[in-house]
Amino acid sequence: MSYSSTNGSGSSTGLVVDIVETLEEYGLDQGEYQLHNSVDIEAIEQLFASSDGNVAVHFPVEGVHLAVTPDSIEVLSDESTGSTAQ
């Protein structure tokens, strides 16, 4: 799973889909947030494309803290409960 590629319109749907699926698995419904209000997906993709792969971007979406790398997306913790992902 590499997020440095883009589709014909200049933005990747793979990273967005993977983030949305990760949030849904964690119990956050897609209607509960606007992803573009939390993070600039295109900027993350550009960062990944220009890096040597040793980079992670951390950001919260409605209290769910994510760590996104070129190869993975992890849930770090839930701000409201203080729980961490296993």
N, C-alpha and C positions, 0 to 999 in steps of 0.2 A: 504494500500500500504506500505509494509515493504520491505526494500532493504537489509536485512541482510542475505538472503538465496542466494545460488548459484546453477547453473546448473551443470551437470555432468562434464563439462570441467574445473570447478573451477571458473568461472566468471558468473555474473548475466547479463542476457540480459534485465531484467525488468527495471533496473535503466537506462541503456543506451537508451532503447526505450522511456522511459518517458522523459528523457532529450531531446532527438531528437524531440519528438512530441511537447514538450514545446517550443523549439526553432522555430520549424516550425509554430506553432500557433502565435508566435511573429513576424513571417515574415522572418526568417533566413533559407534559403534553405540548405538542407543537403550537397549540393555540395560546399557551401561557407566556410566550416570549416572542420577541422580534430579534432574531439572531444578528441582523445588521446593526442593531442598537448596542450590541455587546462587543462586537469585534469586526474588524475589516478583513474579510476572508482573502481578498486580493492581496493585501499587504502581507499576510501570512504566507501566501503562496510565493510571492516575490522574495521574501526572506528565505524560505526553504530553497528556492531555485538558486539563490546566490550564496548559499552556505555550503559548508563541507558535510552537512548532515548532522552535526553536533550542536543542535539548537532546539530549544523548546519554548513554546509560547504558552503562558498561563493567563487565564481570564475567567471571570465568573459569568454565568448566565442564570439569572434569577436565583442567586445563592448557591448554585452548583458550580464548584471550581473545577476547571478543566486544564489539563496539560496536553498540548498538542505538539507532536514532533513530526518529522517527515514520515515516520513509520507507524505512529500510534496515536490514539486519543485515550486519555485516562481521566477518570473522575477522581479528584484529589480529596474533596470533602464537601459537605453540605453545610453552609454557613448557619442555617437555622437549627440544625441538630448537632453539629460538630462532629458528625460521623465521617469516617474516611472509607474510601473504596478498598476492597480486598482483592 
